[in-house]
Amino acid sequence: VDNVGGTTADIVVQLNEPGKVFWVVVPDGSTPPSVADVVAGTDPDSAAVDVGGPVDVLVADSTVTMPSDGLTPNTDYVAYVVAEDDYEPANRQATVSDVAFTTLDTLAPTSNAGFPGIENIDETTADITVQLDEPATVWWVILPSGATRPSIDDVVSGTDPDAAALDTGGPVDAPDADTTISMPASGLSPGTEYTVYVVYEDASVPANRVEAVETTTFETTDFTAPVFADTLPRAENEAETTVDIIVELDEPGQVWWVVLPAGSSAPSVADVVDGTDPDSAVVRAGGPVAVPSGDVPVTIGVTELVPVTEYVVYVVAEDDATPANRQAAVAFDAFTTTDSSPPSFKSNPAIGGVNDGDSLAIDIDIDEPGTCFVVLVPDGDAEPSVVEIKSGLAAGGGAAIAAGQVVVESASSTYSVVMDGFDSETEYDVWTVCHDSSEPPNDMAEPVKLDVTTGDNTMPNPSDGFPVLSTVTDTTATADVQLDEPGRVFWVVLPSGSSPPDVSDIVDVTVPGAADGGGPVGLPAADTTVSLDADGLEPDTTYLFYVVAEDDATPANRNPTVMVLPFTTLDTVAPAFVVTFPDVDNVAET
């Protein structure tokens, strides 16, 4: 046999005389064919790979080559040959000649079924297994699934187009056919899908290397809960009633969250997943919210919060492993909602507990903490702007008659601004505007006006010519009184020579020795006369009529000066004789 290749060989013969040759090629180990089998182109096992003949040998001692093909590389064969001469009848050899040969190995190694494979998969390691149909050398590269497929040369050189290789190996010797070898890989990430790319070549010279990279895919196990990225979870974009919660994990998974008022008891992991908390104070809750990729932020929008309120958001994450790995502790971040709306009056400003002509209190009740500003201007003046009111000015920038401000610390209380420096019993316009305690503050868009009439701080005085005694009898006296404003009077009558009474005694009508007294006696209008009637007096007796006046303001303005009218009752009784009189005395002759 000559020129043996992978699938071909030449069967070469020489005869000592001209004749013919027949041949059969069968795999080594097959039953040897008989002379008749070879001439017929058969064999007992029907295993013939190639047959030939009759092939003429025209010249003795000359070489005749008979090509055979259809063979299998790297396989042992036996060529069986029979010759006969060209006489009639021919003389055929009585025995079969044979020659053994082996085809060359021109095929790359092939993986047996189920290989390449992966065993002993852990979070960061795995074993790559191969089993081949012939001894070989192995190279491999592990890449994240989805990475660019490496070429054969990439795998052999331990590289890849994306420079993403997690681990590489080779050359690794697989010395025996049909025998499993294991190659450890490390440096992997938990819960991640990878693809192993493998290349083989045999020990032939030249070596036969596979024409395509073989692959197998696997996913590492995951027993580790996900981890939030630095500074996360974090509350961002705080508004009056909304906030964004930013989460980012180091692997795909999902999160649950609850929002509680600041100061509430912190929830457990189970509380957060259930959307509850120990104090039953949950404001908003949600989850599971998918985090489809590691190292990619996810934004969770939260609504229906209360402006200017401190909250804490609590977040728990788990990965998408089966079973999932859930975090053992709750993560949290504090935030405060903002306030972009101005305060509102719960009720419009009103006159408070003081309006006495000297001072005026304006009561203010708004729905959130802040500061309120008040100006008092003449009745009917133009409306001042918000800026002017906050500066204590009237419309046009001039000074207001009076101004004030008050800090509102709580929306649950009423606060007062007290002003002075104005005229009593005068109509004014009071303008009020407020802003909240935000930075910067939110001003009301328009001020609110309150019409006021300042109180009376002027005590009443008697009208000209009053008081006056209009009638005096022996036992009565009448004093007429007029005041310059509505009010009331109090009075007592004392005998002349009595200690002058105090104003308060007269008002209380508690003057010792008073002959008569009274009050309050109302005067419904200015310059209107009322009469004060005293009786039970003694005739021909000198008395003093004491009068005190106050107006009808609240509180009343009382005149500290007591008005005094002296008078003497009339003598309307004839004289009477003293007992024993008349009498006659000193009687004489004439």
Buried (B, 14 or more C-beta within 10 A) or exposed (E): BEEBEBBBBEBBBEBEEBBBBBBBBBBEEBEBBBBEBBBBBBBEEEBBBBBBBBBEBEEEEEEBEBEBEEBEBBBEBBBBBBBBBBEEEEEBBEEBBBBEBBBBBBBBBBBBEEBBBBEEBBBBBBBBBBBBBBBBBBBBBBBBEEBEBBBBEBBBBBBBEEEBBBBBBBEBEBEEBEEBBEBEBEEBBBBBEBBBBBBBBBBBEEBBBBEEBBBBEBBBBBEBBBBBBEEBBBBEEBBBBBBBBBBBBBBBBBBBBBBBBEEBEBBBBEBBBBBBBEEEBBBBBBBBBEBEEBEEEBEBEBEEBEBBBEBBBBBBBBBBBEEBBBBEEBBBBEBBBBBEBBBEBEEEBBBBEBBBBEBBBBBBBBBBBBBBBBBBBBEEBEBBBBEBBBBBBBBEEEEBBBBBBBEBEEEEEBBBBBBBEBEBBBEBBBBBBBBBBBEEBBBBEEBBBBEBBBBBBBBBBBBEEBBEBEEBEBBBBBBBBBBBBBBBBBBBBBBEEBEEBEBEBBBBBEBEEBBBBBBBBEBEEBEEBBEBEBEEBEEEBEBBBBBBBBBBBEEBBBBEEBBEBEBBBBEEEEEEEEEEEEEEEEEEEE
